[in-house]
Amino acid sequence: MLSFKDFPVGRRFDFPPRTVTAEEIVTFAREFDPQPMHVDEAAGRASILGGLAASGWHTSAMMMRMLCDSYINQTAAEGSPGVSAMQWKRPVLAGDTLSGHCTVTEARLSRSRPEIGIVRFVANVVNQHGETVALCDYANMIRTEAPEAAAHAHG
């Protein structure tokens, strides 16, 4: 289990690749962002996006899954105080394969909760051509000790 000390500035976590299907684009869009370019192939082709395109919110949700798979689910994470910036740089089209990485840009202890570190990251999601499709500047709250280490130290 990773804790705050495992997140020095410059540490990088790579995202496992994920291929985006037309079916998942339409399913997500029908529920959360039912604009024509997200639910209809012909409308997507006629739009400036050039094809059936994932909603930016869907792209963000896929990035969140990649973050969980690359480090969050192996970390004593306590959530996030927020996102400073979320940019959708290029359309994500049906059939694209996404990957990428995130990098620690800042790490400090919380002033109000010293058992928690605030770790800032920049995430860069790319398609199969290496083109950036999304950039995100965000923070995670991470315990200074993994829960099992804290239990042994105080128990």
Backbone as JSON, one array per atom type, in Angstrom:
{
  "sequence": "MLSFKDFPVGRRFDFPPRTVTAEEIVTFAREFDPQPMHVDEAAGRASILGGLAASGWHTSAMMMRMLCDSYINQTAAEGSPGVSAMQWKRPVLAGDTLSGHCTVTEARLSRSRPEIGIVRFVANVVNQHGETVALCDYANMIRTEAPEAAAHAHG",
  "N": [[0.85, -1.19, 0.0], [0.69, 2.12, -0.98], [1.85, 5.21, 0.43], [1.91, 8.7, 1.48], [4.71, 9.3, 1.46], [5.61, 7.94, -0.74], [5.28, 9.47, -2.98], [7.08, 11.39, -4.4], [7.94, 14.57, -5.92], [7.89, 14.48, -9.41], [7.55, 11.74, -9.7], [6.2, 9.21, -11.75], [3.3, 7.64, -13.06], [2.21, 5.16, -15.16], [-0.51, 4.68, -17.44], [-2.63, 1.9, -18.04], [-3.43, 0.61, -21.31], [-6.55, 1.3, -23.01], [-9.17, 0.44, -25.03], [-11.67, 2.19, -26.73], [-15.04, 1.65, -27.25], [-17.73, 1.9, -29.67], [-20.19, 1.2, -28.62], [-19.88, 1.66, -25.8], [-19.48, 4.42, -25.82], [-21.97, 5.4, -26.76], [-23.71, 4.32, -24.81], [-22.83, 5.6, -22.4], [-23.27, 8.27, -23.18], [-26.05, 8.38, -23.74], [-27.09, 8.24, -21.18], [-25.79, 10.37, -19.74], [-24.88, 12.56, -21.35], [-26.47, 13.35, -23.78], [-25.94, 14.45, -26.45], [-26.13, 14.88, -30.03], [-23.69, 14.14, -31.46], [-22.56, 12.3, -29.81], [-24.24, 10.15, -29.59], [-25.03, 9.24, -32.07], [-23.76, 7.9, -34.99], [-23.79, 9.02, -37.63], [-24.42, 11.71, -37.1], [-22.18, 12.33, -35.61], [-20.14, 12.07, -37.57], [-20.89, 14.18, -39.22], [-20.35, 16.32, -37.62], [-17.92, 18.67, -36.24], [-16.22, 16.99, -34.94], [-15.73, 14.66, -36.32], [-16.57, 11.99, -36.24], [-18.26, 9.33, -34.39], [-18.11, 10.38, -31.2], [-16.68, 10.29, -27.95], [-18.14, 11.78, -25.1], [-16.71, 14.59, -23.41], [-16.93, 14.3, -20.69], [-17.17, 11.57, -20.46], [-14.64, 10.83, -21.36], [-13.2, 11.91, -19.23], [-14.16, 10.25, -17.16], [-13.13, 7.78, -18.02], [-10.43, 8.37, -17.77], [-10.32, 8.62, -15.01], [-10.73, 5.96, -14.26], [-8.36, 4.86, -15.3], [-6.52, 6.16, -13.64], [-7.22, 5.02, -11.17], [-6.56, 2.32, -11.71], [-3.82, 2.56, -12.16], [-2.56, 3.68, -9.86], [-4.18, 4.67, -7.67], [-5.87, 2.72, -6.45], [-4.03, 1.21, -5.08], [-3.16, 2.72, -3.05], [-3.07, 4.63, -0.01], [-5.29, 6.43, -0.24], [-7.45, 9.23, 0.25], [-9.42, 10.48, -1.19], [-10.14, 13.48, -3.12], [-9.35, 16.96, -3.08], [-10.09, 18.42, -5.24], [-10.21, 19.44, -8.74], [-8.07, 21.35, -10.66], [-7.84, 22.01, -13.34], [-9.32, 20.81, -16.31], [-8.87, 19.67, -19.42], [-10.02, 19.05, -22.65], [-8.5, 18.02, -25.33], [-8.5, 16.83, -27.9], [-10.86, 15.04, -29.96], [-12.18, 11.93, -28.73], [-12.59, 9.08, -30.4], [-14.73, 6.37, -31.48], [-13.15, 3.26, -31.32], [-10.63, 4.27, -30.79], [-7.59, 3.87, -28.92], [-6.75, 4.46, -25.71], [-4.2, 5.68, -23.54], [-1.54, 6.7, -21.39], [-0.21, 8.84, -18.82], [0.4, 9.96, -15.42], [1.92, 12.54, -13.49], [3.59, 13.46, -10.54], [3.45, 16.72, -9.33], [3.62, 18.33, -7.13], [4.01, 18.0, -3.61], [2.86, 18.07, -0.37], [2.4, 18.38, 3.2], [-0.81, 18.45, 4.74], [-2.01, 21.41, 6.25], [-4.03, 21.52, 8.14], [-4.6, 18.88, 8.72], [-2.31, 16.92, 9.66], [-1.8, 14.21, 9.28], [-2.36, 13.7, 6.73], [-1.31, 13.98, 3.38], [-1.13, 16.32, 0.7], [-1.18, 15.79, -2.61], [-0.29, 16.91, -5.72], [-0.99, 16.41, -9.16], [-0.36, 16.08, -12.71], [-2.23, 14.8, -15.26], [-1.95, 13.12, -18.33], [-3.65, 12.1, -21.03], [-3.48, 10.06, -23.83], [-4.05, 9.22, -27.33], [-3.92, 6.38, -29.64], [-2.14, 7.35, -31.48], [-0.39, 8.83, -30.1], [-1.23, 11.36, -29.56], [-2.28, 13.98, -27.47], [-5.3, 13.74, -25.79], [-6.62, 14.52, -23.52], [-5.97, 16.6, -20.71], [-5.28, 16.93, -17.29], [-5.19, 18.68, -14.26], [-4.88, 18.03, -10.98], [-5.54, 17.1, -7.52], [-4.73, 14.74, -4.94], [-5.65, 13.48, -1.73], [-3.61, 11.94, 0.51], [-2.84, 9.48, 2.87], [-0.29, 9.77, 5.41], [0.71, 7.48, 6.45], [0.22, 4.1, 5.57], [-2.9, 2.46, 6.21], [-2.61, -0.11, 7.56], [-0.01, 0.04, 8.53], [-0.2, 2.17, 10.28], [-1.93, 1.08, 12.18], [-0.34, -0.94, 13.31], [1.72, 0.6, 14.41], [0.4, 2.07, 16.33], [-1.0, 0.28, 17.78]],
  "CA": [[0.0, 0.0, 0.0], [1.48, 3.34, -1.08], [1.45, 6.32, 1.29], [2.41, 10.0, 1.05], [6.16, 9.29, 1.22], [5.86, 7.28, -2.02], [4.87, 10.38, -4.05], [7.96, 12.55, -4.57], [7.77, 15.33, -7.16], [8.49, 13.84, -10.57], [7.16, 10.33, -9.86], [5.27, 9.01, -12.87], [2.52, 6.41, -13.11], [1.72, 4.92, -16.51], [-1.87, 4.16, -17.54], [-2.81, 0.76, -18.94], [-4.24, 0.99, -22.48], [-7.99, 1.02, -22.99], [-9.81, 0.71, -26.32], [-13.01, 2.76, -26.54], [-15.98, 1.09, -28.22], [-18.91, 2.69, -30.02], [-21.25, 0.85, -27.68], [-19.73, 2.35, -24.52], [-19.68, 5.86, -26.05], [-23.41, 5.64, -26.85], [-24.31, 4.0, -23.51], [-22.53, 6.7, -21.48], [-23.9, 9.5, -23.66], [-27.51, 8.32, -23.56], [-27.42, 8.51, -19.78], [-25.21, 11.55, -19.12], [-24.57, 13.68, -22.26], [-27.09, 12.86, -25.02], [-25.81, 15.3, -27.63], [-26.14, 14.03, -31.23], [-22.38, 13.6, -31.86], [-22.19, 11.25, -28.85], [-25.2, 9.03, -29.63], [-25.37, 8.88, -33.44], [-22.58, 7.86, -35.85], [-23.93, 9.98, -38.74], [-24.31, 13.05, -36.53], [-20.77, 12.5, -35.25], [-19.38, 12.31, -38.81], [-21.26, 15.5, -39.74], [-19.88, 17.35, -36.68], [-16.49, 19.0, -36.33], [-15.45, 15.95, -34.26], [-15.3, 13.72, -37.36], [-17.04, 10.62, -36.01], [-18.91, 9.11, -33.1], [-17.09, 10.84, -30.24], [-16.98, 10.23, -26.52], [-18.3, 13.02, -24.35], [-15.55, 14.93, -22.58], [-17.15, 13.73, -19.36], [-16.84, 10.14, -20.58], [-13.17, 10.8, -21.39], [-12.75, 12.14, -17.85], [-14.46, 9.05, -16.39], [-12.15, 6.76, -18.41], [-9.17, 8.77, -17.15], [-10.43, 8.27, -13.59], [-10.49, 4.51, -14.16], [-6.92, 4.63, -15.52], [-5.85, 6.59, -12.41], [-7.45, 3.97, -10.16], [-5.8, 1.11, -12.06], [-2.37, 2.79, -12.16], [-2.01, 3.9, -8.52], [-5.09, 5.03, -6.57], [-6.37, 1.54, -5.72], [-2.93, 0.65, -4.31], [-2.69, 3.87, -2.27], [-3.88, 5.03, 1.14], [-5.91, 7.67, -0.72], [-8.64, 9.68, 0.99], [-10.22, 11.32, -2.07], [-9.5, 14.62, -3.77], [-9.93, 18.27, -2.79], [-10.6, 19.03, -6.47], [-9.5, 19.5, -10.03], [-7.78, 22.74, -11.02], [-8.08, 22.18, -14.77], [-9.62, 19.62, -17.12], [-8.89, 20.11, -20.81], [-10.26, 18.03, -23.67], [-7.69, 18.58, -26.41], [-8.87, 16.21, -29.17], [-11.96, 14.09, -29.78], [-11.94, 10.5, -28.55], [-13.5, 8.44, -31.34], [-14.91, 4.92, -31.36], [-11.99, 2.53, -31.82], [-9.37, 4.81, -30.26], [-6.99, 3.22, -27.75], [-6.21, 5.49, -24.82], [-3.21, 5.35, -22.51], [-0.97, 7.94, -20.9], [0.47, 8.81, -17.53], [0.3, 11.13, -14.56], [3.18, 12.88, -12.85], [3.49, 14.28, -9.33], [4.01, 18.06, -9.52], [3.79, 18.96, -5.82], [3.61, 17.15, -2.48], [3.02, 18.78, 0.91], [1.5, 17.95, 4.26], [-1.96, 19.31, 5.02], [-1.82, 22.24, 7.44], [-5.08, 21.25, 9.13], [-4.62, 17.45, 9.05], [-0.93, 16.51, 9.38], [-1.72, 12.79, 8.9], [-2.73, 13.66, 5.31], [-0.53, 14.75, 2.43], [-1.81, 16.79, -0.5], [-0.28, 15.51, -3.74], [-0.81, 17.43, -7.0], [-0.59, 15.66, -10.35], [-0.88, 16.39, -14.04], [-2.49, 13.58, -16.03], [-1.95, 13.3, -19.78], [-4.25, 10.95, -21.71], [-3.15, 10.11, -25.27], [-4.64, 8.18, -28.17], [-2.97, 5.43, -30.22], [-1.17, 8.1, -32.29], [0.43, 9.62, -29.19], [-1.78, 12.71, -29.47], [-2.97, 14.25, -26.21], [-6.75, 13.94, -25.89], [-7.08, 15.17, -22.29], [-5.0, 16.99, -19.68], [-5.97, 17.23, -16.03], [-4.39, 19.1, -13.11], [-5.73, 17.65, -9.86], [-4.85, 16.72, -6.29], [-5.23, 13.65, -4.1], [-5.29, 13.47, -0.31], [-3.01, 10.62, 0.74], [-2.38, 9.31, 4.25], [1.15, 9.71, 5.59], [1.0, 6.07, 6.72], [-0.81, 3.18, 5.11], [-3.73, 2.09, 7.38], [-2.09, -1.25, 8.34], [1.21, 0.5, 9.22], [-0.65, 3.01, 11.4], [-2.51, 0.2, 13.2], [0.78, -1.61, 14.0], [2.49, 1.59, 15.15], [-0.37, 2.61, 17.45], [-1.79, -0.76, 18.42]],
  "C": [[0.89, 1.24, 0.0], [0.94, 4.41, -0.13], [2.15, 7.59, 0.8], [3.9, 10.0, 0.69], [6.52, 8.7, -0.14], [5.56, 8.18, -3.22], [5.78, 11.6, -4.14], [7.64, 13.28, -5.89], [8.54, 14.64, -8.28], [8.11, 12.38, -10.74], [6.07, 10.22, -10.91], [4.59, 7.66, -12.74], [1.94, 6.29, -14.51], [0.33, 4.29, -16.48], [-1.91, 2.94, -18.44], [-3.68, 1.18, -20.12], [-5.68, 0.53, -22.36], [-8.56, 1.4, -24.35], [-11.26, 1.11, -26.09], [-13.93, 2.23, -27.64], [-17.13, 2.06, -28.5], [-20.02, 2.44, -29.0], [-21.11, 1.6, -26.35], [-19.89, 3.85, -24.67], [-21.17, 6.18, -26.02], [-24.09, 5.39, -25.5], [-24.08, 5.14, -22.51], [-23.31, 7.95, -21.89], [-25.41, 9.5, -23.47], [-27.91, 8.67, -22.14], [-26.99, 9.9, -19.32], [-24.98, 12.75, -20.04], [-25.13, 13.36, -23.65], [-27.09, 13.86, -26.18], [-25.66, 14.41, -28.86], [-24.79, 13.4, -31.59], [-21.87, 12.49, -30.95], [-23.1, 10.03, -28.93], [-25.5, 8.52, -31.04], [-24.14, 9.01, -34.35], [-22.66, 8.91, -36.96], [-23.81, 11.41, -38.23], [-22.87, 13.34, -36.13], [-19.91, 12.81, -36.47], [-19.65, 13.7, -39.37], [-20.75, 16.65, -38.85], [-18.4, 17.65, -36.91], [-15.61, 17.94, -35.67], [-15.03, 14.83, -35.21], [-15.72, 12.27, -37.17], [-17.75, 10.53, -34.69], [-17.86, 9.36, -32.02], [-17.59, 10.71, -28.81], [-17.19, 11.64, -25.98], [-17.01, 13.32, -23.59], [-15.69, 14.37, -21.18], [-16.88, 12.23, -19.36], [-15.32, 9.97, -20.61], [-12.62, 10.98, -19.98], [-13.0, 10.91, -16.98], [-13.49, 7.92, -16.73], [-10.79, 7.08, -17.81], [-9.19, 8.4, -15.67], [-10.18, 6.78, -13.39], [-9.01, 4.19, -14.34], [-6.12, 5.07, -14.3], [-6.0, 5.54, -11.32], [-6.6, 2.74, -10.43], [-4.29, 1.33, -11.95], [-1.8, 3.03, -10.77], [-3.06, 4.07, -7.41], [-5.54, 3.81, -5.77], [-5.29, 0.8, -4.94], [-2.36, 1.68, -3.34], [-3.63, 4.11, -1.09], [-4.51, 6.4, 0.84], [-7.19, 7.95, 0.04], [-9.49, 10.62, 0.13], [-9.42, 12.48, -2.62], [-10.15, 15.92, -3.33], [-10.4, 18.99, -4.06], [-9.66, 18.95, -7.65], [-9.3, 20.97, -10.35], [-8.08, 23.01, -12.49], [-8.36, 20.83, -15.4], [-9.77, 20.12, -18.55], [-9.1, 18.92, -21.72], [-9.64, 18.56, -24.96], [-8.06, 18.07, -27.8], [-10.05, 15.28, -28.93], [-11.44, 12.67, -29.54], [-13.02, 9.8, -29.36], [-13.61, 6.95, -31.07], [-13.73, 4.22, -32.02], [-10.65, 3.07, -31.35], [-8.9, 3.97, -29.07], [-6.3, 4.3, -26.94], [-5.19, 4.89, -23.87], [-2.69, 6.69, -22.0], [-0.29, 7.75, -19.57], [0.07, 10.02, -16.71], [1.63, 11.3, -13.85], [2.91, 13.75, -11.64], [4.18, 15.62, -9.59], [4.26, 18.79, -8.2], [3.34, 17.98, -4.75], [3.89, 17.91, -1.2], [2.06, 18.19, 1.94], [0.36, 18.96, 4.4], [-1.67, 20.12, 6.28], [-2.83, 21.89, 8.53], [-5.13, 19.78, 9.57], [-3.25, 16.86, 8.73], [-0.77, 15.02, 9.04], [-2.05, 12.59, 7.41], [-1.76, 14.51, 4.51], [-1.42, 15.16, 1.26], [-0.81, 16.63, -1.64], [-0.96, 15.99, -5.02], [-0.19, 16.63, -8.15], [-1.02, 16.4, -11.61], [-1.02, 15.05, -14.74], [-2.56, 13.95, -17.5], [-2.47, 12.02, -20.41], [-3.99, 11.12, -23.21], [-3.89, 9.0, -26.01], [-3.54, 7.3, -28.76], [-1.92, 6.1, -31.1], [-0.23, 8.93, -31.42], [-0.04, 11.06, -29.04], [-2.52, 12.88, -28.15], [-4.45, 14.49, -26.48], [-7.3, 14.63, -24.65], [-5.89, 15.46, -21.38], [-5.78, 17.36, -18.43], [-4.94, 17.59, -14.96], [-5.28, 18.91, -11.88], [-4.88, 17.32, -8.65], [-5.52, 15.51, -5.66], [-4.8, 13.91, -2.66], [-4.84, 12.06, 0.0], [-2.49, 10.56, 2.17], [-0.85, 9.23, 4.31], [1.62, 8.31, 5.94], [-0.13, 5.24, 6.13], [-1.6, 2.72, 6.34], [-3.16, 0.94, 8.2], [-0.82, -0.87, 9.09], [0.82, 1.34, 10.44], [-1.2, 2.13, 12.53], [-1.41, -0.5, 13.99], [1.54, -0.63, 14.88], [1.74, 2.06, 16.41], [-1.11, 1.53, 18.23], [-0.94, -1.57, 19.32]]
}
